[in-house]
Amino acid sequence: MNVNRAVSIFAGLMMLASLAAAHFSGQIDLSHLSWLWLTAFVGANLFQMGFTGFCPAASLFKAIGIKEANGKCC
């Protein structure tokens, strides 16, 4: 595992944890369809990408011709 994957796992986990905390404390209601489900999808995607290395957004960007950063974070 490299740093980029560890950051993805951590970021995804924190997004999902914050949504869960807000839901269970009664601040938001995830039982209704809302834009918060987009946040949950992005968090889950970050989390799985950290383990599998597959990122749908990266695949899309590569397909339209955006180049990779050659191993650099920024």
C-alpha positions as CSV (number, residue, x, y, z in Angstrom):
1,M,0.0,0.0,0.0
2,N,1.3,3.5,-0.8
3,V,0.5,6.9,0.6
4,N,-2.0,7.8,-2.1
5,R,-4.1,4.7,-1.4
6,A,-3.9,5.2,2.4
7,V,-5.1,8.8,1.9
8,S,-8.0,7.6,-0.2
9,I,-9.0,5.0,2.3
10,F,-8.8,7.5,5.2
11,A,-10.7,10.2,3.2
12,G,-13.5,7.8,2.2
13,L,-13.8,6.4,5.7
14,M,-14.1,9.9,7.2
15,M,-16.7,11.0,4.6
16,L,-18.8,7.9,5.4
17,A,-18.3,8.2,9.2
18,S,-19.3,11.9,9.1
19,L,-22.5,11.0,7.2
20,A,-23.3,8.2,9.6
21,A,-22.7,10.4,12.7
22,A,-24.9,13.1,11.3
23,H,-27.6,10.5,10.5
24,F,-27.6,8.7,13.8
25,S,-27.5,12.0,15.8
26,G,-30.7,13.1,13.9
27,Q,-29.1,16.0,12.0
28,I,-29.8,14.5,8.6
29,D,-32.2,11.9,7.3
30,L,-30.6,9.5,4.9
31,S,-33.8,7.4,4.5
32,H,-35.0,9.9,1.9
33,L,-33.4,10.4,-1.5
34,S,-31.2,13.5,-1.3
35,W,-27.9,14.9,-2.5
36,L,-26.3,13.4,0.6
37,W,-26.3,10.1,-1.3
38,L,-23.9,11.6,-3.8
39,T,-21.5,12.2,-0.8
40,A,-22.0,8.6,0.3
41,F,-21.2,7.4,-3.2
42,V,-18.0,9.5,-3.4
43,G,-16.9,8.3,0.0
44,A,-17.5,4.7,-0.8
45,N,-15.7,5.1,-4.1
46,L,-12.7,6.6,-2.4
47,F,-12.7,3.8,0.2
48,Q,-12.8,1.0,-2.3
49,M,-10.3,2.7,-4.6
50,G,-7.8,2.7,-1.7
51,F,-8.0,-1.1,-1.6
52,T,-8.6,-2.1,-5.2
53,G,-6.8,0.7,-7.1
54,F,-9.8,1.1,-9.5
55,C,-11.2,4.6,-9.8
56,P,-14.0,5.2,-12.2
57,A,-13.3,8.9,-12.4
58,A,-9.6,8.2,-13.2
59,S,-10.7,5.8,-16.0
60,L,-13.0,8.5,-17.4
61,F,-10.4,11.2,-17.3
62,K,-7.8,8.9,-19.0
63,A,-10.3,8.1,-21.7
64,I,-10.8,11.8,-22.6
65,G,-7.1,12.3,-22.8
66,I,-6.0,13.8,-19.4
67,K,-2.5,12.7,-18.6
68,E,-1.3,11.2,-15.3
69,A,1.0,13.0,-12.9
70,N,3.9,10.6,-13.2
71,G,3.8,9.4,-9.6
72,K,3.6,12.8,-8.0
73,C,0.7,13.8,-5.8
74,C,0.2,17.3,-7.2
